[in-house]
């Protein structure tokens, strides 16, 4: 495989000022989950174990926690967490005397775990701290210790400082955001992803890909985030289809786990873009899984950004980055931006990614989606401001 070149960038291409915050400690590698129970034993005595749709995937971890002499209470988050689910789980954890939270699952379980850990030590109403539908007040107190173990390669939630929750009364997904949400320990063990079904591998994998592409093209792109993106993109590029076709391909799963981690690290300092600007409003509207929504949107957002940059900002540094993206994804030294778009379109086709219509989005929803997406924070770091007409076209093409 051709080693991708770093993009040539002027000083003005990369900002001097940026912020970076992540999990206090990150452990990566096959078998790393064996360290979770000893770490939890050092942090507390009664664990709240937050799992995803299939708690059996955390069976070994549960046994390890009990073997370490820890009391364990459990809560299952079968889909992306609602504010009510997080409140009920927090109340149960407080009543049980839980003093450490362990999340083991996809992004939904990890986001719920981070939110619960924070709410256990921060009194008041949840809406005091929520963006968009609440007061967005800062969390005043550190969370109880939280350990995050992802079982998908997608969101990178184990290293980010926000938790995405669904406010069902408002039909929108909103963020609880604070440095206090950063896990004390992130354990990224590729072995935990081997049993992930193909459809979930595809959706979460394209989310991981998106979270490498968007920081790389972001208005807040910086040298630190670039390092994570350049490391992660070729790995996801070569591994995602293999992991989809053969879930026990250990090398592909390891590449995907590392790429997902890189995406989480990159977005914390560079932000995201229009795919995620659309994803939360759409997810709140129809309850579709986040990764599936991102996967349906990605090729159309990438094409729209490229067309808008060429039409309205032909000297924009993001255009050179789009060309480099083609080389990073394809491994071809002379690939260009159009090759990146074509590569993503073919990937989405090969992974059998359904359109948004499969989740209940219709043409009648487009105006409301565009209006909500225009207010999303991720839109502010898209490489170019998209017009309402361009945004509407993206959603229509994603149906």
DABEL-V669994 format. One record per helix or strand of 3 or more residues. SS is the DSSP state (alpha for helix, beta for strand). FROM is the first residue (numbers start at 1). LEN is the number of residues. If there is no record, write none. Layout:
# DABEL-V669994
ss: {SS SS}
from: {FROM FROM}
len: {LEN LEN}
This chain:
# DABEL-V669994
ss: {alpha beta alpha beta alpha beta alpha beta alpha alpha beta alpha beta beta alpha beta alpha alpha alpha alpha alpha alpha alpha alpha alpha alpha alpha alpha}
from: {11 26 32 46 55 71 83 100 107 126 145 157 162 172 179 185 190 198 223 250 274 290 317 337 356 363 377 388}
len: {3 3 12 6 13 6 14 6 13 3 6 3 6 6 3 4 4 20 23 21 13 23 14 14 4 12 5 11}
